[in-house]
Amino acid sequence: MPRRLTSTARRRNPLKILAVIAVVLVAAAAIFWAARDKYYEMAYPMKYTEIIDQYAEKNNLPKALVYAVVRCESGFRPDVVSSIGARGMMQLTEDTFDWVKYRMGDERDITYDDMFDPERNVEYGTFLLRTLLDEYETIDNALCGYHAGWGSVRQWLNNPKYSSDGKNIDHIPFGDTSQYVKKVNKTMEKYKELYDL
């Protein structure tokens, strides 16, 4: 004859089941958070840290900003060439390279081919970012200049349709530049969050 469970035994079984479920849920949550952190570290890597940190500090730029620009421009790939011929990790065009070289007073034997060298590219790209920040005062304005060019930013700031105060761009008329600024800002915030930059 089968054994009958007492009322106490019947009550314990649901408690055991709940305890097992709780342990499984806690373990699953821990695995999820560990996997999530690993995903974000892979999606937002810290590569070329010695170079990026050096030139961010030299040009008094937030490190998170430089990492964000490099990630958005090239995904940290030094050999990238864009459809318009921009090169390297910070995607400098030949005209921009020539302008930065002149503006830096760089008399070294550096050519546009050197923009595939991570250190030279970041050196020139961070100099450009610093110059844009000095000229236009806000990160958003500087990013507009980095993406759309100096002339575009000047025009937008002088046009009340795009800037209500002549100092901040309220509406970016180029959709791709608007998306770029949003993407870099979002990426910069993620770098700050993940790496306390």
Secondary structure, DSSP 4 states (H G I P E B T S, - for coil): -PPPPPHHHHHHHHHHHHHHHHHHHHHHHHHHHHHHHHHHHHHS---SHHHHHHHHHHTT--HHHHHHHHHHHHTT-TT-B-TT--BTTTTB-HHHHHHHHHHHT--SS--GGGGGSHHHHHHHHHHHHHHHHHHH-SHHHHHHHHHH-HHHHHHHHT-TTT-SSSSS-SS-S-HHHHHHHHHHHHHHHHHHHHH--
